[in-house]
């Protein structure tokens, strides 16, 4: 317990948790905002068209599980989690989209918002480095804040690529369904795939070799941002 409360570990855990909560809130806001723009009033009625993290927090997925993971790893984990699902009514979309296309757009909006959020944080990092607020080499800084900003970028890119894995209940599953032709969606093979898609999504999360599918591209995007900033 003393180690967890140390000046090195406790701020790291708190910082990682804040990053995850904000990233999840941005993700869920994306779903709610696009559904609302398509004419579905349910997310607005439920108070989900907001960036307020409280509106999107799930007691288990946003707080309990990430806190446990962060404590167990002494802050080394990015603390995977999830927010309260945004409830939508695709049959109420008033825009001129096929219902399945609209549902795909709502699903894609969550990962897209993580891309936008991570990139905006990269812009902030660029400004802070080039105005002298952050050192040119934050990896050697005594302050934890520069590394937390970098980690916030990486976390959002990881969440984006992870959620785009084409397996339910991840957003990528709905995106895949929106792209495939009807004959494939109605096929026995696709029905079998959907039946096991939850286990497929879990495998990508818990098997390190499979996790590279979303961690590798997220890391490459982070490295690109750091090169633009002038850190790498």
N, C-alpha and C positions, 0 to 999 in steps of 0.2 A: 504493500500500500504506500509506503514511504517513497518508493521509486515512481509510482504513478503520480504522486503529488509533487514530484520534483520540478524545479523551474524549467527543465528541459522537456519533460514528457507532458505535463498537464497542459501547457499552452498549445502544444502540438495536437493533442486530442481535441481540445476545445476548437481550435482553428479548423481542423479537418471536419468536425461536426458542423460548424457554421457553413463551410463551403458546400457540404453535401446538402444541407437543408435548403440553402439558397438555390442550388442547382436543380434540386427536385421541384422547388416552387416554380422556377422559370419553365421547366419542362411541362408541368401540369397546366400552367397558365397558357402555354402554347396550344394545347389541346382545347381548352375552354374558349380561348379567344377565336380560334378558327371556327369552331362549332357555332359560336354566337354569330360570327359574320355570315355563316351559311344559313342563318335563320332559326337555329335551335336555341330557344330561350331557356331551356332547363339549366345549363351551366350558370347563366346569370342569376336565375332564381335561387340557385343553391349557393350563390356567393363565390363562384369559382373563377370569374373573369377578373382576377386581381393578382398582383404580385406578392400579396401578403402571405408569407410562409405558413402562418397559422391556418389559413383556409385550405391548404393542400397537405398538411402534415397528417401522416398516419401514425398512430401510437406505436405500432410494432415496426413498420417498415422505415419510418423516418427517424424514430428516436431509439427505441429499445434495441433493435438489432444492430444499427450502426454504432451505438454507444458500446455495446458488448464487444463488437469486432474491433473497435478502436482501442478499448481497454486491453483486450486480449493480445493485441499486436503492439501495445505501447505507442499507438499513434502511427504505426508504419502502414496500416491498411488505409485505403481511401474510404472504407466503410460503405460498401454497397448497400443500397436501400431503395425504397420506393415510396411514392406518395399515395394519397387517397385517390383512387381512380375517378376520372371525370366522367360522369354519367351523361350520355348523349342520346338523342332521338333522331337517327338518320332519316326517318320517314317525314320529319318536319322541315328538312332543309328546303328553303324557298329559292335558293339560287339555282341557276340552270345547269345543275350537275346531276348525273346519274347518282342514285343513292350510294352505290358502292364506291364511286369516285370521290364523293364527298367524305365518306368514312375514311378512305385512304388519305385524303388531305388532312383530316383531323388527326389521324394517327401519325403522319409524317411531321406534323407541326411540333410535336414534343421534342424529338431529336434535333430538328432544325433550330429550335430555340436554344438548345444546348450548344450548337455550333455558333450561333450568334453571340450568346453570352460569353463563351470561351474566347471568341475572337475579340469582343469588346474589352475583356480583361487584358488581352494581349496588347490592345491599343493603349490602355491605361499603363501597362508595364513599360511600353515604349516611352511614353511621356515621362514617367517617373525616373527611368534610367537616363534619358537624355536631358533632363532638367537637374540632374545631380541628386535627386531625392534618394534614389537607390544607387548602390555602387555598380560599376560596369560589370563586375563579376559577383553576382549575388550568392553564388555557391560558396564563396569565402567570407560572406558577411557574418558578423556576429549576431545580427538581428535575424529573427525568424520570419519576419514579415515578407521580405522579398521571395523567399522560398514558398511561402504559403500562397502568394499571388501566382507563382509559376504552377504550383500544384492545382490551383483553382482552374487554370486553363486546361491542364491535362485531365482533370476529373470530368470536366464538361465534354471533352472530346471522347473520353472513355464511355461516358453515359450515352453519347450520341451513337457511337458505333455498336455498343452492346445492344441498345434498344432497336437497332436496325437489323439485328439477326432475324431472318425470316421464319420465326416460329412463335406461335401463340404461347403465352399472353403478351409477348413483346410487341411493340408497335410495328416492327418489321413484318410480323405475321399478317397484319391488316394491310400493310403496303403491298405485300406479295399478292394477297387476294384481289387487290384493286388492279393489279397489273396483268394477272393471268386471264386467259380467255375462259369463257363459261364451260367449254367442253372439258378442260382440265379441272376446273373447280368441282365439277360434278362427277369426276372419275373416282372409282373405288380406291385407286392409289393415293389420290390427294386426301380422301377421307381418312385413310389409314395414317397418312402423315400428320394430319390434324390431331388424330387421336393420341399420338405420342409426342406432339410438338412441345408440350410442357416439359417433358423429360429431356428433350433436345435442348431447350433453352437452359435448363438446369445444368446439363452437361457442359455447356459453354462457360457457365459461371464457375463450376467447381473443378473441372479438369484443366490443369495448367497448360497443357499442350493446346487444347481447344481455345483457351482464353486468349491466346496470342492472336486469334482472328480479329479481336477488337482492340486489344492492347497495342499491338504493333502499329496499326494505322494511326491510332491516337498519339502514340509516341512520335511517329514521323511528322504529324501535324504540329505537335508541340515544338519539335526541333526546328521546323520551318519558321514558326513564330519567333523562336529565340534567335535564329539567324537574322531575321528581319530586324529584331530589336537591337542586335549587335552583341548579344551575349555569347553566342557560339561562333 
